[in-house]
Amino acid sequence: MRKLKVYLDTSVISHLMQEDVPEKMADTKQLWEMFKAGKYEVYLSTVTLREIENCSEPKKTQIIDSLNEIQFTTFDITEDIINVANKIIDMGILTQKSFDDCQHIGAAVINECDCIISWNFKHIVNVKTIRGVRAITNLEGYKMIEIWNPSVLLESEE
């Protein structure tokens, strides 16, 4: 069976060390073990890497060390991705202030990932964004994409 193409935004990786939310951290660590075992094809974008680069130490080094434990592919931000990001803003799904989040979504859509995994409930994993992205993929002829929190991938393993 084909592996799911999973796009990670920065919130997932940073939750590996998020001790103030132990349940999310535990789920993220469990998911990370699945990534290490190669159960999913993991994708990031240069936006993710830039956001990690902006983290303060020691968190930045811890995140980079965690990324070095798994195999992943990095997408560059292209004009097509920017176009999807702008469409998300033009449709009123998110605002210009959330442009990085729009680029995460655009990168996953343009590169035909099966799902976006995020702990960002404010901008990504919510009904308005999910419905809006579904509308964009339908209208523009892109492959449908799921938007889930990391726990959903764990549930599918039981």
C-alpha positions in Angstrom: 0.0 0.0 0.0 1.2 3.5 -0.8 2.4 5.6 2.1 0.5 8.7 3.0 2.3 12.0 1.9 2.2 14.0 5.1 3.0 17.7 5.2 4.2 19.0 8.6 3.9 22.6 9.7 6.3 23.9 12.3 3.8 23.5 15.2 4.1 19.7 15.0 7.9 19.7 15.3 7.9 22.3 18.1 5.5 20.2 20.1 8.2 17.5 20.5 9.5 19.8 23.3 6.2 21.5 24.4 6.1 20.4 28.1 3.3 22.8 28.9 0.9 20.6 26.9 2.0 17.1 27.9 -0.8 15.3 25.9 0.1 17.0 22.7 3.7 16.4 23.3 3.1 12.7 24.0 1.1 12.3 20.8 3.7 14.2 18.8 6.5 11.9 20.2 4.5 8.8 19.3 3.9 10.2 15.8 7.7 10.9 15.5 8.4 7.3 16.2 6.2 6.4 13.3 8.1 8.9 11.1 11.4 7.3 12.2 10.0 3.9 11.3 9.2 5.2 7.8 5.4 4.7 8.0 4.7 8.0 6.2 6.4 10.1 3.6 7.2 13.3 5.4 7.3 16.7 3.7 8.2 20.2 4.9 8.7 23.5 3.1 11.4 26.2 3.3 8.8 28.2 5.3 9.1 25.5 8.0 12.9 25.6 7.9 12.8 29.4 8.2 10.4 29.3 11.1 12.8 26.8 12.9 15.7 29.0 12.1 13.9 31.9 14.0 13.5 29.8 17.2 15.6 30.6 20.1 18.2 28.2 21.6 18.2 25.6 22.9 14.9 24.8 21.2 16.3 25.4 17.7 19.0 22.9 18.1 16.6 20.3 19.7 14.2 20.7 16.7 17.1 20.3 14.2 18.3 17.2 16.1 14.8 15.8 15.9 14.5 16.5 12.2 17.8 14.7 11.7 16.2 11.5 13.1 13.7 11.2 10.2 13.7 11.2 6.5 11.8 14.2 4.9 11.6 16.1 1.7 11.7 19.9 1.6 9.6 21.9 -0.9 10.8 25.3 -2.1 8.2 28.0 -2.2 7.2 28.5 -5.8 5.0 31.0 -7.7 2.2 28.4 -7.7 2.4 28.0 -3.9 2.3 31.8 -3.5 -0.8 31.9 -5.8 -2.6 29.4 -3.6 -1.6 31.3 -0.4 -2.9 34.5 -1.9 -6.2 32.8 -2.9 -6.6 31.7 0.7 -6.3 35.4 1.7 -8.4 36.7 -1.2 -11.3 34.3 -0.2 -11.2 35.6 3.4 -10.2 32.2 4.8 -7.1 33.7 6.5 -5.5 37.2 6.6 -2.3 38.5 5.3 -0.9 38.3 8.9 -1.1 34.5 8.5 0.7 34.4 5.2 3.2 31.8 6.4 0.3 29.5 7.3 -1.1 30.1 3.9 2.2 29.1 2.3 2.2 25.9 4.4 -1.2 25.0 3.0 -0.2 26.0 -0.5 3.0 23.9 -0.4 1.0 20.8 0.6 -1.7 21.5 -2.0 0.6 22.2 -4.9 2.8 19.2 -4.1 -0.2 16.8 -3.8 0.3 15.8 -0.2 -2.5 13.6 1.2 -2.7 15.7 4.4 -1.5 18.6 6.4 -0.6 17.8 10.0 -0.7 20.7 12.4 -1.4 21.7 16.0 -2.3 25.2 14.8 -6.1 25.2 15.6 -6.3 29.0 15.2 -5.3 29.2 11.6 -5.1 25.7 10.0 -7.0 22.9 11.8 -10.4 24.5 12.0 -13.7 24.3 10.1 -13.3 27.6 8.2 -9.9 26.8 6.9 -10.7 23.2 6.1 -13.9 24.2 4.1 -12.0 27.0 2.4 -9.2 24.8 1.3 -11.6 22.2 0.1 -13.4 24.9 -2.0 -10.1 26.1 -3.5 -8.9 22.5 -4.4 -12.3 21.8 -6.0 -12.5 25.1 -7.9 -8.9 25.0 -9.1 -8.8 21.3 -9.9 -6.2 20.4 -7.2 -6.1 17.0 -5.5 -8.3 17.1 -2.3 -6.2 17.4 0.9 -7.1 16.5 4.5 -6.2 18.8 7.4 -5.7 17.0 10.6 -4.1 17.3 14.0 -1.3 14.7 14.7 -3.5 12.6 16.9 -5.6 11.5 13.9 -2.6 9.7 12.4 -2.2 7.8 15.7 -5.9 6.8 15.8 -5.5 5.3 12.3 -2.8 2.9 13.7 -5.0 1.3 16.3 
